[in-house]
Protein backbone atom coordinates (compact mmCIF):
# COMPACT_ATOMS: atom_id res chain seq x y z
CA UNK A 1 0.00 0.00 0.00
CA UNK A 2 2.97 2.27 0.60
CA UNK A 3 4.08 1.75 -2.99
CA UNK A 4 0.56 2.56 -4.21
CA UNK A 5 0.55 5.82 -2.22
CA UNK A 6 3.89 6.78 -3.74
CA UNK A 7 2.57 6.01 -7.21
CA UNK A 8 -0.51 8.16 -6.63
CA UNK A 9 1.68 11.06 -5.46
CA UNK A 10 3.95 10.60 -8.49
CA UNK A 11 0.93 10.77 -10.81
CA UNK A 12 -0.11 14.06 -9.26
CA UNK A 13 3.14 15.90 -8.66
CA UNK A 14 5.62 14.40 -11.13
CA UNK A 15 3.69 13.11 -14.13
CA UNK A 16 0.84 15.66 -13.81
CA UNK A 17 -1.67 12.98 -14.77
CA UNK A 18 -5.08 12.00 -13.52
CA UNK A 19 -5.15 8.84 -11.45
CA UNK A 20 -8.01 6.46 -12.31
CA UNK A 21 -9.58 6.25 -8.87
CA UNK A 22 -12.73 4.39 -9.86
CA UNK A 23 -10.83 1.71 -11.71
CA UNK A 24 -8.30 1.49 -8.87
CA UNK A 25 -11.03 1.06 -6.24
CA UNK A 26 -12.62 -1.64 -8.41
CA UNK A 27 -9.27 -3.43 -8.45
CA UNK A 28 -9.13 -3.21 -4.66
CA UNK A 29 -12.63 -4.70 -4.39
CA UNK A 30 -11.72 -7.56 -6.72
CA UNK A 31 -8.52 -8.17 -4.77
CA UNK A 32 -10.39 -8.27 -1.45
CA UNK A 33 -12.95 -10.70 -2.88
CA UNK A 34 -10.17 -12.99 -4.07
CA UNK A 35 -9.16 -13.59 -0.46
CA UNK A 36 -12.21 -15.84 -0.15
CA UNK A 37 -10.41 -18.37 -2.35
CA UNK A 38 -7.86 -18.86 0.43
CA UNK A 39 -10.51 -20.92 2.21
CA UNK A 40 -10.14 -23.61 -0.45
CA UNK A 41 -7.89 -26.49 0.60
CA UNK A 42 -4.67 -27.18 -1.29
CA UNK A 43 -6.11 -30.47 -2.56
CA UNK A 44 -8.75 -28.51 -4.50
CA UNK A 45 -6.25 -26.07 -6.00
CA UNK A 46 -3.76 -28.80 -6.94
CA UNK A 47 -5.81 -31.96 -7.48
CA UNK A 48 -3.67 -35.08 -7.39
CA UNK A 49 -0.58 -33.28 -6.12
CA UNK A 50 -0.50 -35.09 -2.78
CA UNK A 51 -0.73 -38.47 -4.51
CA UNK A 52 2.07 -37.56 -6.89
CA UNK A 53 4.21 -36.31 -4.03
CA UNK A 54 3.73 -39.59 -2.17
CA UNK A 55 4.90 -41.40 -5.32
CA UNK A 56 7.53 -38.80 -6.26
CA UNK A 57 10.43 -39.66 -8.53
CA UNK A 58 13.00 -37.79 -6.44
CA UNK A 59 13.47 -36.73 -2.85
CA UNK A 60 15.13 -33.34 -2.69
CA UNK A 61 16.21 -31.93 0.71
CA UNK A 62 13.85 -29.04 1.34
CA UNK A 63 16.48 -27.11 3.27
CA UNK A 64 18.93 -27.07 0.37
CA UNK A 65 19.54 -24.11 -1.93
CA UNK A 66 19.07 -26.30 -5.00
CA UNK A 67 15.57 -27.19 -3.82
CA UNK A 68 14.50 -23.57 -4.07
CA UNK A 69 16.47 -22.84 -7.24
CA UNK A 70 14.90 -25.88 -8.90
CA UNK A 71 11.48 -24.91 -7.60
CA UNK A 72 11.89 -21.39 -8.97
CA UNK A 73 12.82 -22.65 -12.44
CA UNK A 74 10.07 -25.27 -12.35
CA UNK A 75 7.46 -22.72 -11.30
CA UNK A 76 8.68 -20.33 -14.00
CA UNK A 77 8.43 -23.00 -16.71
CA UNK A 78 4.98 -24.20 -15.72
CA UNK A 79 3.82 -20.64 -15.07
CA UNK A 80 4.68 -19.77 -18.65
CA UNK A 81 2.41 -22.52 -19.93
CA UNK A 82 -0.26 -21.82 -17.31
CA UNK A 83 -0.29 -18.20 -18.40
CA UNK A 84 -0.21 -19.02 -22.10
CA UNK A 85 -3.14 -21.43 -21.74
CA UNK A 86 -4.95 -18.72 -19.80
CA UNK A 87 -4.94 -16.67 -22.99
CA UNK A 88 -5.31 -19.44 -25.54
CA UNK A 89 -8.00 -21.68 -23.99
CA UNK A 90 -11.35 -20.06 -23.44
CA UNK A 91 -12.22 -22.09 -20.33
CA UNK A 92 -9.14 -20.65 -18.60
CA UNK A 93 -9.64 -17.22 -20.15
CA UNK A 94 -12.96 -16.96 -18.28
CA UNK A 95 -10.91 -16.37 -15.16
CA UNK A 96 -7.77 -14.76 -16.54
CA UNK A 97 -9.69 -12.08 -18.42
CA UNK A 98 -10.37 -10.46 -15.04
CA UNK A 99 -6.73 -9.47 -14.77
CA UNK A 100 -6.81 -7.86 -18.22
CA UNK A 101 -10.11 -6.04 -17.73
CA UNK A 102 -8.60 -2.78 -16.48
CA UNK A 103 -8.26 -0.13 -19.18
CA UNK A 104 -5.21 1.28 -17.44
CA UNK A 105 -2.22 -0.30 -15.80
CA UNK A 106 -0.98 0.64 -12.34
CA UNK A 107 0.21 -1.09 -9.21
CA UNK A 108 -3.30 -1.73 -7.91
CA UNK A 109 -4.22 -3.45 -11.18
CA UNK A 110 -1.75 -6.17 -10.22
CA UNK A 111 -4.25 -7.36 -7.62
CA UNK A 112 -7.15 -7.59 -10.04
CA UNK A 113 -7.19 -11.40 -10.05
CA UNK A 114 -10.03 -13.85 -10.60
CA UNK A 115 -12.03 -15.51 -7.85
CA UNK A 116 -12.51 -18.67 -9.91
CA UNK A 117 -9.02 -19.76 -10.99
CA UNK A 118 -8.65 -22.36 -8.26
CA UNK A 119 -11.96 -24.05 -8.99
CA UNK A 120 -11.70 -24.14 -12.78
CA UNK A 121 -8.62 -26.36 -12.68
CA UNK A 122 -6.22 -23.68 -13.87
CA UNK A 123 -3.55 -24.63 -11.33
CA UNK A 124 -3.49 -28.28 -12.37
CA UNK A 125 -0.63 -27.48 -14.75
CA UNK A 126 1.66 -27.06 -11.70
CA UNK A 127 0.81 -30.53 -10.36
CA UNK A 128 3.65 -32.39 -12.17
CA UNK A 129 6.11 -30.52 -9.95
CA UNK A 130 4.95 -32.73 -7.08
CA UNK A 131 6.30 -35.78 -8.92
CA UNK A 132 9.75 -34.19 -8.84
CA UNK A 133 9.75 -33.94 -5.06
CA UNK A 134 8.19 -30.55 -4.37
CA UNK A 135 5.46 -30.45 -1.74
CA UNK A 136 2.07 -29.04 -2.81
CA UNK A 137 2.47 -26.29 -0.19
CA UNK A 138 5.86 -25.23 -1.55
CA UNK A 139 4.48 -25.22 -5.10
CA UNK A 140 1.73 -22.78 -4.12
CA UNK A 141 4.23 -20.74 -2.09
CA UNK A 142 6.52 -20.53 -5.12
CA UNK A 143 3.59 -19.49 -7.29
CA UNK A 144 2.63 -16.80 -4.77
CA UNK A 145 6.18 -15.44 -4.73
CA UNK A 146 6.19 -15.40 -8.52
CA UNK A 147 3.04 -13.27 -8.45
CA UNK A 148 4.56 -11.05 -5.76
CA UNK A 149 7.45 -10.22 -8.09
CA UNK A 150 4.94 -9.19 -10.75
CA UNK A 151 3.42 -6.48 -8.55
CA UNK A 152 6.02 -3.84 -9.42
CA UNK A 153 5.96 -4.42 -13.18
CA UNK A 154 2.38 -3.12 -13.44
CA UNK A 155 3.51 0.43 -14.17
CA UNK A 156 3.12 2.46 -17.34
CA UNK A 157 5.48 5.19 -16.13
CA UNK A 158 8.62 3.13 -15.60
CA UNK A 159 11.19 3.31 -18.45
CA UNK A 160 12.82 0.40 -20.19
CA UNK A 161 15.57 -1.24 -18.17
CA UNK A 162 18.29 -1.59 -20.78
CA UNK A 163 20.13 -4.93 -20.77
CA UNK A 164 17.51 -6.50 -18.48
CA UNK A 165 14.95 -6.30 -21.28
CA UNK A 166 14.57 -9.68 -22.91
CA UNK A 167 15.75 -11.47 -19.77
CA UNK A 168 13.52 -10.34 -16.92
CA UNK A 169 9.82 -9.63 -17.06
CA UNK A 170 10.13 -5.85 -16.84
CA UNK A 171 7.43 -3.15 -16.74
CA UNK A 172 8.03 -2.58 -20.45
CA UNK A 173 7.59 -6.27 -21.29
CA UNK A 174 4.50 -6.50 -19.12
CA UNK A 175 2.95 -3.40 -20.67
CA UNK A 176 3.06 -5.29 -23.96
CA UNK A 177 1.38 -8.26 -22.30
CA UNK A 178 -1.47 -6.07 -21.05
CA UNK A 179 -1.89 -4.25 -24.35
CA UNK A 180 -4.87 -4.87 -26.61
CA UNK A 181 -3.08 -3.66 -29.75
CA UNK A 182 -3.18 -6.35 -32.41
CA UNK A 183 0.61 -6.37 -32.74
CA UNK A 184 0.99 -7.00 -29.01
CA UNK A 185 -1.66 -9.65 -28.37
CA UNK A 186 -0.65 -13.01 -26.83
CA UNK A 187 2.90 -12.10 -25.91
CA UNK A 188 5.26 -12.08 -22.91
CA UNK A 189 3.75 -14.79 -20.71
CA UNK A 190 6.70 -15.20 -18.33
CA UNK A 191 6.45 -14.48 -14.62
CA UNK A 192 9.88 -13.35 -13.44
CA UNK A 193 11.74 -14.17 -16.66
CA UNK A 194 10.95 -13.89 -20.36
CA UNK A 195 13.46 -16.60 -21.23
CA UNK A 196 10.73 -19.11 -22.12
CA UNK A 197 8.98 -16.46 -24.22
CA UNK A 198 12.15 -16.09 -26.24
CA UNK A 199 12.56 -19.86 -26.42
CA UNK A 200 8.98 -20.50 -27.61
CA UNK A 201 8.63 -17.43 -29.83
CA UNK A 202 6.18 -15.31 -27.81
CA UNK A 203 8.50 -12.48 -26.77
CA UNK A 204 7.52 -9.08 -28.20
CA UNK A 205 9.42 -5.92 -27.18
CA UNK A 206 7.61 -2.64 -26.60
CA UNK A 207 7.83 -0.30 -29.56
CA UNK A 208 8.30 3.45 -29.25
CA UNK A 209 6.09 3.98 -32.30
CA UNK A 210 3.17 1.92 -30.93
CA UNK A 211 1.80 3.08 -27.56
CA UNK A 212 0.01 0.38 -25.60
CA UNK A 213 -3.78 0.44 -25.32
CA UNK A 214 -4.59 -1.45 -22.17
CA UNK A 215 -7.57 -3.65 -21.46
CA UNK A 216 -9.51 -6.16 -23.50
CA UNK A 217 -9.91 -6.14 -27.28
CA UNK A 218 -13.50 -5.10 -26.59
CA UNK A 219 -12.99 -2.80 -23.58
CA UNK A 220 -14.93 -3.52 -20.41
CA UNK A 221 -16.56 -0.30 -19.25
CA UNK A 222 -17.61 -1.07 -15.71
CA UNK A 223 -16.19 -0.72 -12.23
CA UNK A 224 -18.63 -3.15 -10.65
CA UNK A 225 -16.40 -5.87 -9.12
CA UNK A 226 -18.97 -8.62 -9.68
CA UNK A 227 -19.34 -7.72 -13.34
CA UNK A 228 -15.56 -7.57 -13.68
CA UNK A 229 -15.15 -11.04 -12.17
CA UNK A 230 -17.99 -12.77 -14.01
CA UNK A 231 -18.34 -10.79 -17.25
CA UNK A 232 -16.98 -13.65 -19.38
CA UNK A 233 -19.25 -16.35 -17.98
CA UNK A 234 -22.57 -15.09 -19.43
CA UNK A 235 -21.42 -15.08 -23.08
CA UNK A 236 -19.66 -18.40 -22.54
CA UNK A 237 -22.79 -20.09 -21.19
CA UNK A 238 -24.90 -18.65 -24.02
CA UNK A 239 -22.44 -19.98 -26.58
CA UNK A 240 -22.36 -23.44 -25.02
CA UNK A 241 -26.16 -23.58 -24.84
CA UNK A 242 -26.38 -22.63 -28.53
CA UNK A 243 -23.93 -25.34 -29.62
CA UNK A 244 -25.35 -27.83 -32.13
CA UNK A 245 -22.81 -30.60 -31.68
CA UNK A 246 -20.25 -31.96 -29.21
CA UNK A 247 -17.55 -30.54 -31.47
CA UNK A 248 -18.95 -27.05 -31.05
CA UNK A 249 -19.20 -27.50 -27.29
CA UNK A 250 -15.55 -28.59 -27.20
CA UNK A 251 -14.63 -25.59 -29.33
CA UNK A 252 -16.30 -23.17 -26.97
CA UNK A 253 -14.43 -24.74 -24.06
CA UNK A 254 -10.96 -25.32 -25.48
CA UNK A 255 -10.51 -23.18 -28.60
CA UNK A 256 -9.00 -19.70 -28.22
CA UNK A 257 -11.24 -16.85 -27.04
CA UNK A 258 -13.25 -15.45 -29.94
CA UNK A 259 -13.62 -18.77 -31.75
CA UNK A 260 -16.90 -19.30 -33.60
CA UNK A 261 -18.02 -22.49 -35.40
CA UNK A 262 -19.41 -20.50 -38.34
CA UNK A 263 -16.01 -19.09 -39.23
CA UNK A 264 -16.78 -15.55 -38.04
CA UNK A 265 -14.14 -15.84 -35.34
CA UNK A 266 -12.26 -13.12 -33.51
CA UNK A 267 -9.25 -15.09 -32.38
CA UNK A 268 -5.90 -13.33 -32.51
CA UNK A 269 -4.98 -15.24 -35.66
CA UNK A 270 -8.27 -14.37 -37.38
CA UNK A 271 -7.95 -10.68 -36.54
CA UNK A 272 -4.38 -10.60 -37.82
CA UNK A 273 -5.33 -12.35 -41.06
CA UNK A 274 -8.16 -9.88 -41.56
CA UNK A 275 -5.88 -6.91 -40.83
CA UNK A 276 -3.25 -8.24 -43.23
CA UNK A 277 -5.86 -8.74 -45.97
CA UNK A 278 -7.21 -5.23 -45.48
CA UNK A 279 -3.70 -3.81 -45.58
CA UNK A 280 -2.92 -5.70 -48.78
CA UNK A 281 -6.20 -4.60 -50.35
CA UNK A 282 -5.59 -0.95 -49.48
CA UNK A 283 -2.05 -1.17 -50.85
CA UNK A 284 -3.21 -2.60 -54.16
CA UNK A 285 -6.18 -0.27 -54.62
CA UNK A 286 -4.26 2.78 -55.93
CA UNK A 287 -2.47 0.72 -58.58
CA UNK A 288 -5.75 -0.86 -59.66
CA UNK A 289 -7.49 2.50 -59.88
CA UNK A 290 -4.54 3.94 -61.80
CA UNK A 291 -4.83 1.09 -64.30
CA UNK A 292 -8.55 1.76 -64.78
CA UNK A 293 -7.85 5.46 -65.35
CA UNK A 294 -5.19 4.63 -67.95
CA UNK A 295 -7.59 2.36 -69.82
CA UNK A 296 -10.26 5.07 -69.76
CA UNK A 297 -7.83 7.59 -71.27
C-alpha positions, 0 to 999 in steps of 0.5 A, spaced: 500 500 500 505 504 501 508 503 494 501 505 491 501 511 495 507 513 492 505 512 485 498 516 486 503 522 489 507 521 483 501 521 478 499 528 481 506 531 482 511 528 477 507 526 471 501 531 472 496 525 470 489 523 472 489 517 477 483 512 475 480 512 482 474 508 480 478 503 476 483 502 482 477 502 487 474 496 483 481 493 483 481 493 490 474 490 491 476 484 486 482 483 490 479 483 497 474 478 494 479 474 491 481 472 499 475 468 499 479 463 495 484 462 500 478 458 504 479 452 499 484 447 501 490 445 497 487 439 494 482 442 491 487 447 488 492 442 486 488 436 485 492 429 485 498 433 487 498 429 494 498 423 490 504 424 486 508 427 491 507 420 495 509 417 489 515 422 487 520 420 482 526 424 487 526 426 494 530 433 494 532 436 501 527 441 502 532 445 506 537 445 500 539 451 496 538 447 490 531 445 492 528 452 491 532 454 485 529 448 482 522 450 484 523 457 482 525 454 475 520 449 475 514 454 477 517 459 471 516 454 466 509 451 468 507 458 469 509 460 462 504 454 460 499 456 465 499 463 463 499 461 455 493 457 456 490 462 460 490 466 454 489 461 448 484 456 452 477 459 453 475 455 459 481 458 462 480 465 459 474 466 463 478 467 469 484 470 466 480 475 463 479 479 469 486 481 470 486 484 463 479 487 464 482 494 467 483 499 461 489 502 465 495 499 468 498 501 475 500 497 481 493 496 484 491 493 477 496 487 479 491 485 484 485 484 479 485 477 479 479 472 478 475 468 484 474 462 480 481 460 478 482 455 483 476 451 482 476 451 474 482 447 474 487 452 472 492 450 477 493 443 475 498 445 470 503 445 476 501 438 479 507 435 475 512 438 480 509 434 485 512 428 482 519 431 482 519 432 489 516 438 491 510 439 496 504 441 494 504 447 499 511 449 496 508 449 489 503 454 491 508 458 495 513 458 489 507 461 485 505 466 490 512 469 490 512 469 482 506 473 483 509 477 488 514 479 483 509 481 478 506 487 482 512 492 481 511 491 473 504 493 473 507 500 471 506 504 465 510 510 467 517 506 468 522 506 463 525 500 459 531 497 463 536 496 458 540 490 458 535 486 463 529 487 457 529 480 454 531 477 460 527 479 466 519 480 465 520 488 466 514 493 466 516 494 459 515 487 457 508 487 461 505 493 458 506 489 452 502 483 455 497 487 457 496 491 451 490 490 446 493 492 440 493 487 435 501 487 434 501 486 441 496 480 443 498 473 446 505 475 448 510 475 454 507 470 458 513 469 463 512 471 470 519 473 473 523 471 466 521 472 459 526 466 457 521 461 455 517 467 451 524 467 447 525 460 447 517 459 444 517 465 440 512 469 444 516 475 446 515 481 443 518 488 445 515 494 446 515 499 440 516 506 441 512 507 435 506 503 438 503 506 444 500 500 448 492 500 449 490 497 455 484 492 457 480 487 453 480 487 445 472 489 446 474 494 452 470 492 459 466 499 461 464 497 468 467 498 475 462 493 478 467 488 481 462 482 480 461 484 473 468 484 472 469 477 475 464 474 471 463 478 465 466 472 461 461 467 464 454 469 461 457 469 453 460 463 454 454 459 457 450 462 451 455 460 446 455 453 449 447 452 450 447 454 442 452 449 440 449 444 435 454 438 436 459 436 441 464 438 437 462 445 437 461 444 445 468 442 445 470 448 441 467 453 446 471 450 451 478 449 449 478 453 442 481 460 443 477 466 445 473 469 440 472 462 436 466 461 432 463 455 429 461 458 423 467 461 421 466 468 423 471 468 429 475 473 432 481 469 435 488 473 434 490 469 428 483 471 425 484 478 426 491 478 424 489 475 417 483 480 416 488 486 418 493 483 413 488 482 408 485 489 409 492 492 408 494 488 402 487 490 399 488 498 401 495 497 398 493 494 391 487 499 390 491 505 388 495 501 382 488 498 380 485 505 380 490 507 376 490 502 371 482 503 370 484 510 369 489 509 364 484 504 360 479 510 360 484 515 357 
